[in-house]
Structures are given as C-alpha cells and as structure tokens.
C-alpha cells in the first residue's frame, strides 16, 4: 500500500509519453525590425540568427505575434543573415 502513490505516478508518466503527439515540430519565429522570420528547423549560428542576452526581451515565439517559447529567458532575437524561407 505504501508504494501505491509511486506506482500511480509512474503509470501517469508512462501514459503521458505513450499518447503524446510525435513528429510534430514546434514552429519558431523571431522578430527583426517588425518583420517575422520563420526559423523552424534552423540552427542558430553566425550566419543565421542568435538569441543574445537582453533585458525584457524574448527571442523565439510560437507564431508571428504569438507566445514566447521561453518566457523565463530574457534574450533578444538577432538576425545574422537568415532569409525568410516561407
């Protein structure tokens, strides 16, 4: 009986992983001078974009004018030469 809560937790975690959607990539957008750039699947780097430290700024969003993907991080999107691919 003492291990029943632990067993319930393990089963809940197993079902959460088993029935979660797979293969869906999360859309990522950065805003540069009022233009939204789709960076989904693009690796940050010196010729694409970076997320630099900033105060009260967010780097990536789930959609244009959407929600920040990492709201706890204060980072600013910096376009380093990536073209709008879509």
N, C-alpha and C positions, 0 to 999 in steps of 0.2 A: 504494500500500500504506500510506503514511503516514496517509492520511485515512480508512482503514477503521474505526478506533475511533470517530471522529466521526460517520461515516455510521451506524454501529450505534446510537449514542446518539440521533441524530435519528429513526431508524426506530422505536426503542423509545418515544420520547416521542409520536410520531405515533400509534402503535397504542394507547398508554395513553389518549390523548384520544378516539380514534375509538371505542373499545369500552367506555368508562366509562358508567355509567348516567346518563341525562339526565332532567331534570324532577323528580327526587326531592328534595323539600325536607327538610332536616335538622331533626328535632324539637328544640325548645329549651324547657327548663323551668327555672324559678327557684324557689328555696325561700324562703318567707317565714313565719316563726314556725311551722315544722313543716308548713306546707301547700305542696304543689307546685302551681305555676301554669304552665299551658301558654302560652308566649309565642311559639310558632311563627308567623312571619309578622308579628309585631307590632313596630313601630318603637319603639325606646327613646325616651323623652321625658318631659317634666314631668308628663304626665297618664297615663302607662303604667308604665314602670319605667326604672331606670337601673342601671348597673354602676359603683359607686363604689369608689375605692381602699380597700383593706383589707389587713391582714396575715394570711396563711394562710387566705384565704377564696376561694371560687370563685363566679362569677356564674351562668353557664348550664351546664346539664347536658343530655345527650342523651336522658334519660328520668328519671322520678322515681327517686331513689336511684341514678342512673346515673353515667356518667363525665363529668368536667368537659370542656367543649368547648374551652377554652383553658387547659390545666393550667399553662402558664408564666405566666399573668397572675394576680396577686393582686387580685381585685375581688369586691365583695360585691353580691349582688342586693338592690335596694331597690325595694319595691312602692310605686308612686306613684299607685295608684288603679285599676290594671287588674283587671278581674273575671275569674274563672276561666271561660274561654269554652267549655270542653268538659267 
